Amino acid sequence: MPVPTVDTSATARPSPRQRAMDRIRSAIYDGTLQPGEPLLDHELQAWLGCSRKPIREALNDLERLGLVEMEPQRFTRVATPDGDDRTFVFQTLGALVGGITRVLVPSLGDADRATLVSEVDRVVRVLPSRDPERYNALVWPLVDLFVALCPNRILVDTTRDMIGSLSHQLRMTAATDWLRWEELDADFPVLRDAVAEGDSIAAELAVERLFRLAEPLR
């Protein structure tokens, strides 16, 4: 059978559905759209400059990511993260980041490995301050860096949106007494050393401990 020729000379443009999804998601992440805020079709059409169909498709996608809540004939609104689900969300994020880590660590080149070690070390250095804001300002970009450096693009494409959504839910339900500083003190240096040594199993296990995958669910 003939193989179709794909014109790669031009950069593919995102579809209206993808553009709508990206803009609504960004507005949720940066707080422009607040939890519980109604998402009305006519307002979204005026803001996004596209028809109702791609907007509804984008909202369906965002609902699957947990960023939007919809009840037919009743409401469509920005989801309000539930603090009671925090452990579930945390462990799910850890499982995804752990898989990324297992694939990433043995494939790192010298420059990327040094960059990643340096960024983990920045987190290690801020831990003695016991400052949640300083910690969060470093740890979420670190998660993004792990994802960005992963060479398995299918894995990245499959997990990136969900990782972003889960990270957002954790930030929205942040509680300073939820951080276990002594455990972070123990496990971040292990993660740093495992990345530096190219030990993917030790790195993945450190991530799993950091995200409490072995913690019983109640």
N, C-alpha and C positions, 0 to 999 in steps of 0.2 A: 504494500500500500504506500502511496506517496506520502512523504513527510512534509507537512506544511512548513513553509518558510515564515519565520518570525522576524519582523523588522525590529531590530534592537537599536536602530539609530536614534530613536526618540525615546525619551524617558516616559514611561507609562504614567498617565495622570490618574490620581485616585478617583474613584467613582463618586457620584453625589452621595450615595449611602455612606461611603467611607469618610468623605469630607464632613458630613453632618455628624457622624459618630465621633470623629476626632475633635470637632469644635465643642460639642456638648460635653464630652468627657473632660476636655481641658478646662471648661468652665466649672465643672463639678470639682475637679482637683484643686483649682486655684481659689475656690470659694465664691466665684461669681454666682453660681447656682448653689443655694444652700440646701441642706437636708430638709425634706418635706416640701420643698418649693414645687408648685404645680408646673407641669410642662404642657402648655397649651399649643395645639397645632398651629393656630393662626399666628401666635407670637413667634413660634419657632420658624415658621415659613418666612415671616418678615425679617427675622434676624439672620437666618441662614441663606435666604435668597434662593430657595429651591422648593419643589413641590412637596405635597404631603407624603407621597409614597416612600421616597428615600428616607424621609424623616422618621416615619413609622418603622421602617426596616432598621434604621439606626437605633431607635429606642428599644426595639426587640433585642438587638445585639447587646445593648447596655444593660437590659434587664437580666440577660443570661450571665453577665459579669457581676451582677449584684449592685449596680450603680443606680438603677432605676426600678421603681415599683409601679406595676400596672394592674388595675382591676377594671375589666371591661365595663363600659357604661358608667363607671364611677370616677376613676381618677388615673392620671399618669403623673408621677412626681419623682423628684430626686429621692433615692432611698436614704433612710436614716439607719446608719450602722447600729447594731445591737451590741452593747458592751458585754452581754452575757455570752455572746458567740466568740469572744476574743480568743480563747484558747483554741477553738476549732479553726479560726482564721489563721492564727499564728502557726499552728502545726501544718496547715495546708500550704502556707507560704514556705515553711521550712522544707517540706517535701519537694516542692518545685525547685527551690534554690539549691537543695542538696543534690538533685539530679543534674542541674546546671554545673555545679561544682565538680561533680565526679567526671563529667565530660571535659570540663575546661582545664583543670589543673595539669594533666599530663601533656596537654597540647600547647601550653603557653611558650612563646618565644622569650628570649632573655629580657627584652625591653618591656613587654607586657607583664611578665612575671615580676620584674622590679617595681613597676607601677602599682600592681595589685598588692604586693607586699607592703609598699610604702603607705597605701591607703588603709590597709588593715592596721598598720602600725599607728596611724593617726588616731584611729579609734582606741587602740590600746593606751595611748598617751592621755586621752581625755577621760578615761575611766576613773582615775583617782579623784577627779573633781566632783564626781557624783552629781553631775549637772545633766538632767534629762534633756534639756534643750540643746546643749552642745553635743550630747551623744546622738540624738535623733538627727541633727544637722549633718552628721557624718555617716551614720549607719545606712540611711536610705539611699544616698548616692553610691555607697559601697555596693549595695544590692544591685543597683542599676549597672554598675561597672562589671560585676560578675556576669550579668546577662549580656551586656554589650560585647564582652570579650569571648563569649562562648562560640566556638567554630561551627557548631551544629545548627545551621539556620532553621531547619525544620523544628527542632526542639525550641529554639528561641521564638520563632513565629507562633508556635503552638502555646507557649507559656507566657509570653510577654504581657499580653493584655490582662491575663488573670493575675499575674504577679503585681502589675500596676494597681489593679482593683483591690487586691488583698492588702497591699501596702497602704493604700488610701484608707481602707476601713480601719486598719490598726492605728493610723495617725489620728483618725476622727474619734477613736475611743481610747485615746492615750490616758493612762493613769500613772502618775509618778511612782506610786507604791507597788506597781506591777513589775518594775525592773528589779532583777535579782543581781545586784552589783557583784557579789562574790562569785557567782557563776560566770558572769561576763569576764571578770578578772582572770578566771581560770581558763576559759575556753577560747577567747580571742587570741592570746599568744600561741595556743596550740594551732589554731587556724593559720595564723601568720607563718609559723614554722613549717606547717605541712605544705602550704602554697610555695614557700621558698625552696623546699626540698623536692617538690613535684610529687608528693605523696597524696594521690587523689582519694584514697580510702580514708586516711586520717583527716583530710580536709572535709570530706563529706560527713564523717562522724562528728566532727567539731560543729559543723553547721546544724546537724540534727540535734545536738545538745543545746546549742544556742537557741533553737526554736522549739525546744522541749517536746520533741517527738515521742519520747518515752513516758511522758507525764500522763497519768491516768486521767480520763475524762469523767467529769461528774455532771 
